[in-house]
């Protein structure tokens, strides 16, 4: 999408990189340079690799050499392969910078055969020609390229040495150098082995002290590997473009002035343009004033270096709408934001699936409630019928007493108190049923009494405990207030209590203890029973949907999974206390503000 800066590229390299100015000042080095040379920054100026840079400055040509015996920070001798490439001044043709790249080839140096291969693969051909273009010097690379012994060609014609075709390809540069003008040209040549090589050829005149040309330095730097890398990079860029264009997302890149520099086909197509037509347009132009103003805070945020993400509902041309997730991602160069990426993903399907999931979850919760109510029906009926029988009997007694006129005020008050108590008992059961059975999906979270939620839940199941011979223990800290949906939390507590009743009903010692306490900024409920805990093999699975240890037909394995989801949707959590000697589930909820103020 955007060219990587040279500094970022150099910092990612494993090779050492040093840039030296013609004044001798080191203007850049990467971390690998210090690591390979085993020196501190202050010691770079005296390192031996700068000798290669000096040759490049002197000749204004590239040099490749080896430094043998350099001592590392650990005191061991190392061998370095060094390449020095000068940057020439366009006017003076002198080098004003030299780029040094070097790597540790100690391992290769220790292996003589590998060392020979390395030496014979040096990328530069170096020759010195006189004014008649006869060879005065050739380095050993010529032997590999052209199957000639360099020492045997001294004084012979360069045409004969390199072959007519290769000679004709560089003759214009040789003529320029002979006329006193240096030049650089890139050529493709074939060696005697018919290998294609890509060369960068420097033809530099050699001046005598009187200023006359007396010879020509000819340096051919082998760029075959670099050319192949360039081609490979271009191929990968095209491949990356194809991948980005196949991604089901809108991807665009904007500079710090919010001007588009690049985009994939999906982004361009959204604006009914091609990628080239999109370049140069501002984000405001593309989004339009209204949408841009909505998105302005996110644009300002990403330009401050903070990633942004937000959702939007966009109207489409066919009258439908799309739900999208937009991500604004800052692009840093040298610690400064130079632009940002926009990645827009269509989440309409995900939104629809989420709605379907919520509907399904609501149905499952409703079914779970009905199943629990069914399990409690006998106990609830008993809890209602008993007080009704007492009320009915008391009413009959009062009627008979009124007829016989044998009712004094004290006895009347006693009977009326009995009726009132039993009405309260029935009201408590009905209130618990009403709270538990209603659809609480849309109810807001409220500041509620934690102890009241416990009491209302017990109104639905306490009789069942008594019937099963289970002792109920309560340890509730007073004045606890939680921020939650009380109906949903009642459902969670009732499910935990129901599970405990099933678990301990066949034990010799049967008890269930409910604890409620404040802890930091949370209200903690603990439902503990006389069981000895969950088997280790089941601990990781108990919260999974449809996992159950109950006999077939006695549970779908959804209770704990749903309860965990309810706890999390209320900003809390539900977990098994593995450290407890007895089976203990811990429900944590956010404390209400009034409670937080006193903590």
SULFENJO-V643480 format. One record per run of one state. SS is the DSSP state (A for helix, B for strand, O for the rest). FROM is the first residue (numbers start at 1). LEN is the number of residues. Records with the same first field share a line. If there is no record, write none. Layout:
SS = FROM-LEN ; FROM-LEN
//
This chain:
O = 1-5 ; 13-3 ; 22-4 ; 30-1 ; 38-3 ; 47-3 ; 60-3 ; 72-5 ; 89-6 ; 105-1 ; 111-1 ; 121-3 ; 130-4 ; 139-2 ; 147-3 ; 154-3 ; 163-1 ; 179-4 ; 191-5 ; 208-5 ; 223-1 ; 247-2 ; 256-3 ; 264-1 ; 271-4 ; 279-3 ; 288-1 ; 304-4 ; 316-5 ; 334-2 ; 347-1 ; 405-4 ; 438-8 ; 469-2 ; 477-4 ; 485-1 ; 505-6 ; 520-2 ; 530-6 ; 540-19 ; 570-3 ; 577-7 ; 592-1 ; 597-3
A = 6-7 ; 31-7 ; 41-6 ; 50-10 ; 106-5 ; 112-9 ; 141-6 ; 150-4 ; 158-5 ; 164-15 ; 224-23 ; 265-6 ; 275-4 ; 283-5 ; 289-15 ; 348-57 ; 409-29 ; 450-19 ; 486-19 ; 536-4 ; 559-11 ; 593-4
B = 16-6 ; 26-4 ; 63-9 ; 77-12 ; 95-10 ; 124-6 ; 134-5 ; 157-1 ; 183-8 ; 196-12 ; 213-10 ; 249-7 ; 259-5 ; 282-1 ; 308-8 ; 321-13 ; 336-11 ; 446-4 ; 471-6 ; 481-4 ; 511-9 ; 522-8 ; 573-4 ; 584-8
//
